[in-house]
Structure formats: C-alpha cells, structure tokens
Amino acid sequence: MTPVKKIVVEKKAKLVAPSAPSAQSGLQGRYRQAIGGRKTATASVRIWPKATGIVVNDKDFKQYFPSLKHQMTVLAALVVTEMKDAVGVTVRVSGGGTNAQAEAIRHGIAQALVSHDPEMKKKLRQEGFMTRDSRHVERKKYGLKKARRAPQWAKR
C-alpha cells in the first residue's frame, strides 16, 4: 500500500508544477483570468491565445449587447492595447444592468491583459480602465421620497 500512495503523490506533484504560469511564459496556450466589477455587476473574464471573438454568457457579445455603445465599451480595453485580433475572450457576467455589465467586462478584460503583459498597465491606467468604479446607488431613507429628496415643504 505504501508504494502506491507514493506514486500518486508524485504524479500530483508532476501535474501541478507545469500548469503553474511562469512570469515569462506569456499566454503560450494558457488562458488568463480576472474579475471585473461595476455597481452590482461582476464579470469573470478569461482571455485565450490564438483565438478570436468575444463570448458573453454563451452568446456572441453583439447579441448580448445589441447597443453599439455597450459593444464599444466592451471592446475598449482590447482596442487601446491593440489586442483585439490577438486574443479571444470568454465572459460570465451577472448582476446589475446592461451598462454596469459592459463596464464590468471592460474592467475584467483590462485586469486579464495586465496579468498577461504588465507593460500594458500604463496605457490602460491612463484610459481609466484599471480602476474599479466603486460608486453605487445610495439607499432610500425613511421620510424621504428618494435617497436625499425630501417632500415639498408647505408653509400653510
């Protein structure tokens, strides 16, 4: 029994070591993963080498985002770094509205590109894609019509 356990442990060690990404490996057949966020939307993004296209929740991103504005938001990080045709992107996004989801995807793509090539960080930061926009809707307070809007005051 003891020799069998040793063989299993050795195989696990051999399998884990090659799959760990090295600093200079680039993409080389592996995907890079990152998480982007905006308001209550979160996007889990993977970029793949030698692939093209963007798939969002198992749909083409042009089907998922029919608005041209949202399509341009999703593509923005890839266009700035000139990686649009160099990588393929798969995304799982949930929460929020369509605008928040598009911006969460843009943030996730920027994070994944930086994990692939740290030199891209300067370009992406200048465009504002690296900073997570932490603003969200303020809650409504009792006695008010909205978060801060008070009812109209009448003197008489």
matplotlib code that plots the C-alpha trace (Angstrom):
import matplotlib.pyplot as plt

x = [0.0, 2.7, 4.4, 1.0, 0.5, 4.0, 3.3, 0.0, 1.7, 4.5, 2.0, 0.1, 3.3, 4.3, 0.9, 0.7, 4.1, 3.9, 0.4, 1.5, 2.1, 5.6, 6.5, 7.9, 5.5, 3.1, -0.1, 1.5, -1.5, -3.0, -5.8, -5.6, -8.4, -9.6, -12.7, -14.1, -16.8, -19.1, -22.1, -23.6, -22.4, -19.4, -17.7, -15.4, -13.2, -10.8, -8.6, -7.4, -4.4, -4.7, -8.5, -10.8, -14.2, -15.9, -18.4, -20.6, -22.8, -22.6, -23.7, -21.8, -21.2, -23.1, -26.2, -25.8, -25.2, -27.3, -26.4, -23.4, -22.4, -22.1, -20.3, -17.7, -17.4, -16.6, -14.0, -12.3, -9.5, -8.7, -8.6, -6.4, -3.8, -4.2, -5.1, -8.5, -7.4, -4.7, -6.9, -10.3, -12.4, -15.0, -17.1, -19.5, -21.3, -24.2, -25.9, -26.6, -27.9, -26.5, -24.4, -22.9, -22.2, -20.5, -18.2, -17.6, -16.4, -14.2, -12.6, -12.1, -10.5, -8.1, -7.2, -6.6, -4.5, -2.3, -1.8, -0.7, 1.6, 2.4, 3.7, 0.1, -0.9, 0.3, -1.9, -4.9, -4.5, -4.3, -7.6, -9.1, -9.8, -7.7, -9.7, -12.8, -15.6, -16.9, -19.9, -23.3, -26.9, -27.5, -30.3, -33.7, -34.2, -37.5, -39.4, -37.9, -39.0, -35.6, -32.2, -32.0, -35.1, -37.4, -41.1, -42.0, -42.4, -45.6, -45.8, -49.6]
y = [0.0, 2.5, 2.4, 3.1, 6.2, 7.5, 7.1, 9.0, 11.9, 12.1, 12.2, 15.0, 17.0, 16.5, 17.6, 20.7, 22.1, 22.5, 24.1, 26.9, 30.0, 31.4, 35.1, 34.9, 32.3, 34.9, 33.3, 30.3, 28.0, 29.1, 31.4, 34.3, 35.0, 38.1, 39.6, 42.9, 44.8, 47.8, 48.7, 45.2, 43.6, 41.2, 39.7, 36.7, 37.1, 34.7, 35.6, 32.9, 33.0, 32.4, 32.7, 35.5, 36.8, 37.6, 35.3, 36.6, 34.1, 31.6, 34.2, 36.4, 39.8, 41.6, 39.5, 40.0, 43.8, 45.0, 48.6, 49.9, 52.0, 48.8, 47.0, 49.8, 49.7, 46.0, 46.4, 49.5, 47.8, 45.5, 48.4, 50.6, 47.7, 46.6, 43.0, 42.8, 40.2, 38.6, 37.0, 35.5, 36.4, 34.4, 36.1, 35.1, 38.2, 38.6, 41.3, 44.9, 46.4, 46.2, 49.3, 48.1, 44.7, 46.2, 48.2, 45.2, 43.3, 46.1, 46.2, 42.4, 42.4, 45.1, 43.2, 40.0, 41.8, 43.2, 39.7, 38.7, 41.6, 44.1, 46.7, 47.3, 48.6, 52.2, 52.5, 51.0, 53.1, 56.3, 55.4, 54.7, 51.0, 49.7, 51.5, 49.8, 52.4, 51.9, 54.2, 52.6, 53.6, 55.2, 53.6, 55.3, 56.8, 56.8, 60.0, 61.0, 60.4, 59.2, 58.8, 62.6, 64.1, 65.5, 66.1, 69.6, 71.9, 74.0, 77.0, 76.9]
z = [0.0, 0.8, -2.7, -4.4, -2.2, -3.1, -6.8, -6.6, -4.6, -7.2, -10.1, -8.5, -7.9, -11.5, -12.8, -10.7, -11.4, -15.2, -15.1, -12.8, -15.0, -15.1, -15.2, -18.8, -20.3, -21.7, -22.9, -24.6, -24.8, -21.4, -20.6, -18.2, -15.8, -14.0, -12.3, -13.1, -11.3, -11.6, -9.2, -8.5, -11.7, -11.7, -14.7, -14.7, -17.8, -19.5, -22.4, -24.7, -27.0, -30.8, -30.6, -31.8, -30.8, -27.5, -25.9, -23.1, -21.2, -24.1, -26.7, -29.1, -27.4, -30.2, -29.5, -25.7, -26.1, -29.1, -28.3, -30.2, -27.1, -24.9, -27.7, -27.8, -24.0, -24.0, -26.8, -25.4, -23.5, -26.4, -28.9, -26.7, -26.3, -30.0, -28.9, -30.5, -33.0, -30.9, -28.2, -27.7, -24.7, -22.8, -20.0, -17.3, -16.1, -13.7, -11.7, -12.4, -15.7, -19.2, -18.8, -15.5, -17.0, -20.0, -17.8, -15.5, -18.6, -19.7, -16.2, -16.2, -19.7, -18.6, -15.5, -17.5, -20.1, -17.4, -15.9, -19.4, -20.0, -17.2, -19.7, -20.8, -17.4, -18.1, -21.2, -19.5, -16.4, -18.5, -20.1, -16.6, -17.2, -14.3, -11.5, -10.3, -10.2, -6.7, -6.9, -6.3, -5.7, -2.3, -0.4, 0.2, 3.7, 5.5, 5.4, 2.1, -1.5, -2.7, -1.1, -0.4, -2.0, 0.8, 0.3, -0.8, 2.2, 2.5, 4.8, 5.0]

ax = plt.figure().add_subplot(projection="3d")
ax.plot(x, y, z, "-o")
ax.set_aspect("equal")
plt.show()
